[in-house]
């Protein structure tokens, strides 16, 4: 009877070599798979954001300044029923303030069915009608309508409104989530952005937009505050003014410490007081508000340093583009010019827009 062949015995060293070889093989496979996955994610991210940027570019309204590095950027968030309808029906308006220094976001809901007493060419109107009036005789009624709402918010809150995001009700839920939770992963679904070019108008660029939603994403949920006590009347703004000044006291306007005089060069009362309110709400130091010795047709800013951040801010917010140094202002005979670092003179060209 034949005996079965004896099983071949492996020495422990041979087993160790085989196990090591298998581990190396799996390690190489894992490394290749990891490189492939990283490459895929990079390519997808690049393609997606290139696509998203194109969508934003197609919705973009021209803007000459960036809020990317602004410590207190603001936007208006406007939702309408349909961007293609005529007339446009405004459904919702939010004013959003991003306080990067104190890591907070304030969202003010502004009722669209309330008639606001707003100085200027619109008088007392609901925001929906302000949008429609702003778009009259305009090459782009959507951008002009959004800007008209921005100026109304500016007048009501006495605070700068940097940019706007205008969308329709089909994307309301998407943008509501973006402003409350932020995060790039909110954008990953192409379903959310595939038709943005037809449902979005904004003067944010993709870099600014990403910066804002990343900031929101970095915050605990309780730092995104939905405020209900925004001003409802142009002549009753004390509560808002007091609250906003609590976190603008360290703004660049406050840090430059320029002494600012605000002068009313028209025969319309209240213009200098409103200008002083805007400056104070952003941390500026107003040393004088009064009427000028004569009437001015054109507004002007006169300053020791025409290149200061304060002058740039006042020019942009008040839309005053005539800026001259004190050395060139020899024919302006207002005494407050000599007593201040910056003098803002409001002329008749500001009426109907600013006040």
HELIX and SHEET records of a PDB file:
HELIX    1   1 UNK A   12  UNK A   59  1                                  48    
HELIX    2   2 UNK A  127  UNK A  134  1                                   8    
HELIX    3   3 UNK A  141  UNK A  157  1                                  17    
HELIX    4   4 UNK A  169  UNK A  171  5                                   3    
HELIX    5   5 UNK A  172  UNK A  181  1                                  10    
HELIX    6   6 UNK A  184  UNK A  187  5                                   4    
HELIX    7   7 UNK A  190  UNK A  193  1                                   4    
HELIX    8   8 UNK A  196  UNK A  199  1                                   4    
HELIX    9   9 UNK A  206  UNK A  217  1                                  12    
HELIX   10  10 UNK A  221  UNK A  223  5                                   3    
HELIX   11  11 UNK A  238  UNK A  244  1                                   7    
HELIX   12  12 UNK A  252  UNK A  256  1                                   5    
HELIX   13  13 UNK A  271  UNK A  281  1                                  11    
HELIX   14  14 UNK A  309  UNK A  318  1                                  10    
HELIX   15  15 UNK A  326  UNK A  328  5                                   3    
HELIX   16  16 UNK A  335  UNK A  338  1                                   4    
HELIX   17  17 UNK A  348  UNK A  350  5                                   3    
SHEET    1   A 6 UNK A 200  UNK A 202  0                                        
SHEET    2   A 6 UNK A 163  UNK A 168 -1                                        
SHEET    3   A 6 UNK A  74  UNK A  80  1                                        
SHEET    4   A 6 UNK A  90  UNK A  99 -1                                        
SHEET    5   A 6 UNK A 104  UNK A 109 -1                                        
SHEET    6   A 6 UNK A 224  UNK A 227  1                                        
SHEET    1   B 2 UNK A 116  UNK A 117  0                                        
SHEET    2   B 2 UNK A 124  UNK A 125 -1                                        
SHEET    1   C 5 UNK A 285  UNK A 291  0                                        
SHEET    2   C 5 UNK A 259  UNK A 264  1                                        
SHEET    3   C 5 UNK A 342  UNK A 346  1                                        
SHEET    4   C 5 UNK A 300  UNK A 303 -1                                        
SHEET    5   C 5 UNK A 323  UNK A 325  1                                        
END                                                                             
